[in-house]
Amino acid sequence: MKTLTEIWEMEEVRKRVLYTLAMLGVYRLGVYVPAPGVDREALGQWWERQSSSLLGLYDVFSGGALGQFSVFVLGIMPYITASIIMQLLGEMIPVLKRMKEEGQSGQARIGQYSRYLTIVIALVQSLAFAFQLEQMRVGASSVVIEAGWAFRGMTMITMTAGACFVMWLGEQMTDRGIGNGSSILISSGIVAGIPSGGYRLVQRIQNGEMNLLHLTLLLGFMFVVTFGIVFVERGQRRIPLRHARRVMGSTVYEGRTTYLPLKVNMSGVVPPIFASSLLLFPATATQFVNNRYLSWLNAAISPGRWLYNTAFLVLIVFFAFFYTAISFNPEEVADNLKKQGGFIPRIRPGRETAAYLDWLLNRLVAGGSIYLAVICILPTILITNYQVPFYFGGTSLLILVGVSLDTVGQIQAALSTKHYSAVAAPGSGVRVKGRRRGLDGGGSWG
């Protein structure tokens, strides 16, 4: 309650929070704007049989837009896929790598290329959806009112426009809101599916398909998983840092001791989101090529199948190492420490510090990737075997809890910054002592 009061009292923070909520409202309204050319009743009957497939997972990420066949069917996933491709290419293509090193201007150009690639991916995926919709039948009736290139072209236009608008919403929430726009959009879709999933769960209990014992075990398991996610996401390995004593004129500044915090899960919720996005590619490809091997692959990568679980696990581990490698550079950190006169006890500054940080980082990422794989795969296996009527497995829980923790942390950081600015403002009449600050910007007053 105190935090809500502080948010409302601080104008800039209040505006950012209200802006984010407004953009979320626009996104949720767009989920219910129907795309043309589809029989809603037939689509609803067909969709009831697909909640456990890979399309069911996509529907969770789109906030129910796929089941509604709205203009926001593609959601934020094309933009995420384009970002993955650009990050991979940025490490392999020298021109893009030099562009990344140019600073803000280079990042802006790469962001523009990501938007262009988003349009291309959205066009391909929307055409694949059009082909798939034409193949859907409920009895003798087709889901599509009138198949053909007129329907396919209209579907490509509406879906691509919707994907671009959702991409714009995410960027606006990141720049003018509280940040993490894309992740907040995905988590909002997960939250939107909880009431309907809970209602279907109650119906199963009333019909005798599930008893209270199973419900208690399920809720207990979800609580344990949520507690584990919060515990690990808050976990840190704090590396002690010491700063050499400095002499400036007649004043001697004693060396201070700080620490460098390394999170256990350095990559956050990025690996499961990236892995889920890439697993949609085979499902898209099978709509263009009528091949029995691709059809088998499309059926094999449904959540709960061994091929899906194996591919998901490998992709999570890969993206955990990849994303950490591009977001944390041990050599750069070691060089900055050396310039600032800081060092790790018993470790020489420079190369030895970089090697030590790299050694420690690899072990943290290995443990973090195993944690991500267990959280995302194990609940999926258990939920699939027990036939829970809604897809709310480890991936959804991880994204929801992780994004919530990051969002709360950003709001608290904004509040702390405003408090500090108000106290340190000229004319406030308050004398502020220096702040001992670690490399993450944290620290203690002293």
N, C-alpha and C positions, 0 to 999 in steps of 0.2 A: 504494500500500500504506500509506503514511503517512497519507493522508486517511482510509482505512477504519479505521485504528487510532484516529484522533482521533474519528471518528464514534462508535465503540464506547465510547470512554472518556467521552464527554460524554453524560450521562444524557438530557437533554432532546432533543438532536439525535438520539440513538439511538432514543428512543421515537417521534419523528416519522417517521423513516425506516422503522422496523419497522411502524408503523401504516399508512403508505402502501403498503408491500408486502403487508400483510394485506388491505387493501381491494382491491388489485389481484388478489389471490388469489380473493377473493369474486367479483369481477367476472368473472374467467376461468372460474370454476366455473359461474356463471349463464349463460354463453354456451352451455353444453352441456346446459342444462335444457330439454327439448323442450316446445313449445306443443302443445295438443291439436288433433285433427281433421285431421291431414295424413299422407299416405302417404310415409314417409321415403324409401323406395326410388325411387318415382316422382319425388319432388322432387329427389333426387340426380342422376337421369338428366337431368332438365330443366335443372338448374343447370349442368351441364357445358358447355352451349352458351351460357351467359350471362356468362362471366367478363370479356368485353371491353365489356359494356354499362355504362350508368350504375348499374345495380344492382350490378355488379361493384365499382365505386368505393365504393358504399354499404357493401358487404360488407367491404371493406378497413377502412373507418372503424369498423364494428361488430365487428371482430375475428373475422369468420367467423360471426357470429350469424345473418345472413340466410341463408346457405347451410344452416345447421343448423335454421333456423326455430325458434329458441329464444325464451324469454320476454324476452330482451334484444335482440330484433330491431331495435327503434328506437334503442337505445343512447342516447347523449348528444345526438344531433342535434336532437330536439325542443326540448331546453333551450337549445341554442345558437341555434336559429332564434328562439325566444321572446326571448332576450337581444338578438338583432339588432333585432327589431321594437320592443322597449322602448327601445333606444338611439336608434333613428330617431324614434320618437314623442316621446322626451324632448327632442329638438331642435326639434320642430314644435308640440307642444301646450304652452301656457303653464303649465297646472297641473302637468304632469310636470316641466317645466323648473324651476319654483319648488321642487318637491319635491326635485329633485337638489341644489339649493343649500342645503337644510336641513341638510346634513351626514349624519352616520351614520344618524339616524332616518329621513330621507328616502330614503337608499339602501336601508335595510331594507324600507321600504314598496314601493319599486320592485322589489326582489328578490322580495317576496311576490307582486306582480302577475305577475312573470315566471314564477313557479311555476304560478300559475293558468293562464296562457296556455300553458305547457308541456303541461298536461293536455288543453286544448282541441286543440292541434296533434297530440298523440299520439292522441287519439280519431279525428281526421280521417285521419291517416296510417295508423292500424291498420285502419280501415274500407276505405281504398284498397287496402291489402295483402290484405285478405280478398277483395275483388272480384277482384283480380289473380290470387290463388291459385285461385279458382274457374274462371278462364279457362285456367289452365295444364293442358296435356294432354300425355301421353307415349303416342303411338299412340292407342288407343281408351280408355285409362284416364285418369281425372282425378287430379290431385294431391290434391285434397280428398276425404276419405272420404265425407262427406255434406254437400253444399252447402245453403245456406239461412241464414235469419236466426239460427238457433241457433248455427251456426258463426261467423257474423259477430260476433254479440254476445260469444261466448266469446273470439274473437280480439281484439276491442276491449278487453275487460277485462284479459286477460293481458298484451297488449302495452303498454297504458297503465300498468298496475301495474309492469311491468318498466322502462319509461322513467322513472317516478317514483323507483324504487329506484336506478337508475343515476344520476339527478340527485342524489339524496341522497348516494350514494357520492362523487360529484365534489365536493360541497360539504364533506363531512367531510374529504376529502383536502386541500382547500384550507385549512380552518380548523384541523384538528388534525394534518395531515401536513406535507409540505414545500412545499405550494402547487401552483398550476396543476393542480387536480384534473381539470377537463374535458380539458385538453390532454394530460395524462398518460394518461387513459383512451383517447383516440384513438390516441396513439402506441403504447400497449400493444397495441391491435388490429392496428396495422401490423406491429409486431415479431412478433406471433403468426402472421402470414401468411407470414413469410419462410421458415421451414423447408419448408412445403408447396410454396411457389413454387419454391424451390431444388430440391426433389425432382422436380417436373414438368419443370424445366429440364434436369436430368440425364437424365430419360427421353427428352426430345426429342433430346438428343445421342446417346443409345444407339440410338434409332430412326433416326438419320441425318437428322433434320429440321433439325438445327443442328450446325455443326462447331465445333471448338475456336477457330478464328479469330474466328467471330462471338461466341463466349462471351468471348474475351479483349477484343474491342472493346467489348462491352457492359459488362463489369466495369471496363474503363478509363474508359469514359464516365461510369459511376456514380461512380467515384473522383474524376474531375475535377469533376463537379457537386457532390459532397460537399465537396471542398476549396473550391470557389467559395462555397458556402453558409457554411462556417465563416469564410472570409476576410471576406465582406461583413457577416455578423452580428457579428463582432468589430470592424468598422470604426466609427470615431467621427470627428466633426468637433468639435475642441476649441476653444471660443471663450474667449480669455483674459479674465479678470476681474481688476480691481484694486479694492482697498478703500482708502478715504481714511484718512489718519492721524488717530488719535483722541487727545485729551488728557483724561485723567481725574485731576483734582487735580494732583499734581506728577509723575504718571507719563505718559509719552508712548509710545503704542503705534504703531509703524510700520505703514504700510499693507502688506498682504500681497497676493500675486498667486496666484490660483487659476484654475480654468477651468470652463466649463460644457460638459459632454460631450453632444453630440447624435448619436445613432446614425444610421448610414446608412439602416438599415431600422427606422424608428421604430415601425412597427405590428407587427413580428414575424410570427408565423404566423397572425394573426387574419384578414387578407384572404382567403387561399385557403380557410380553414375556413368563413368566412361565405359565400364565393362558392359553394363546393361544397354547402353547406346550402340555399341559395336555388335552385340548379339542380334540386333534387329536387322543387320545387313543381309544375312542369309535369307531371312523371311521376305525381305524386299526382292532379292534376286530371284527367288522361286516364282515370283509373279510374272517374270518376263521369259523364262525358259521352262518349257514343259519337259522336264527330265525326271526320271524315277529316282535317281540318286539325290537330286536337289529336293525332291518331295520327301524322301526319307530323312534328309538332313533337317528340313523344316519341321518335321514331326519329332525328330530326336532332340531338338533344342527347346522343347517345352519345359517350363520350370518343374523340377523334380526328377527329370530324366538324367541318366548318368552322363550323357554327353554335354548337356547343358551345365550340370554341376561342375564337370571337369573344366570346360572352357571358361566358365565364370570364375572358378578358382584361379586358373592360370592368368587370366586377364587382370584380376584383382592384384595378384602379386606383382605382375609386370608394371601396372600403372602406379602401384605404391612406390616402387623403386624409381620409376621414370619421373613421376611428379616431384618426388623429393629431390631428385638430382637437379631438376631445372629450377627449383624454388630455394634451394640451400646449397651454396657453393663453399665448401670447407676452405679452399685456398683464399677466396675473397675475405672470408671471416677472419682467417689467420692473419692476412695482410692488414686488415683494419685494426686488429688487436695490437699488432706490432707498431703501427703508426701512432696508436693512442697510448703506447707505453704499457699495455696490459699483457699478461701472460698467464698460462695455466701452471700451477705449481708442479715442479719436477718435469715439466715439458719445455724444451727450448722453443723460443718464438720462431716463426717462419715455417719451414717445411715440416719439421717434426710436429708442430701444432696442427697443421693441415692434415698430416697423415693420421694423427691421433683422432681428430674430429671425424675424418672419413671412416676410420675403423669403428668408432663408436656409433656413427650414424648408420652404417650398414647393419649393425646388430639391432639397433632400435627399429629400423625399417623392417627387418626380417620378423621381429616379434610383432610389430604393428600389422604387417600383412597377414600373418597367421591369425591374429585376432580378427581382422576384417573378414577373412575367409570363413572362419568358424561362425561368426555372427551372421553372415549372409547365407551360408550354405546349410548349416545344421537346422535352423528353424524351417527353412524351405522343405527339407527332406521330411521333417516331422509333420509339418502342416499338410504336405501333400499326401502322406501316408494315412493321416487321420481325417482327410477330406474336410478340412475347415472351409466353410462356404464363402470366404472372402480372402483375397490375397493380401495379407498384412504380415509378411514374413520378416526375416532379419534385415534385408535390404531396406525395406520401408521404415522399420524401426530405427536403423542406423542413420538414415538420411534425416528422419524427423527429429531424433534426439540431437544429432550432430549439428544440424542447422539451427535448432532452438538454442543450443549452448553458444554457438558463434554469434547469433543475433543478440542474445542477452549480453554477451561479453562486449559487443560493439556499442550497445546502448550504454552500458556502465562506463566504458571508456570515454564515450562522448560526454556523459555527465561529469566524470572526473576532470576532463579537460576544461569544461565550462567552470567548474568549481575553482580550479587552479587559476584560470584566466581572471575570474572575478577577484580572487584574493590578491593576485599579483598585479592587478591593474593600478596605474598611477593614481594617487590620491585616495586609495582605499584606506590608508592609515594603518596598514598591517605590514609588518616586516616579515618577509618570507626567507627562510634559510635555503641553502642549496639543497639539491636533491641528488642523492646517490642513485645513479641510473645504470641498469644493466643494458646489454645489447638489445633486449626486446622492448626497451622503453619503460620497463617497470623499475621498481626500486623502493626505497623507503626514505621518509623525510629524516633529515639529519642536520 
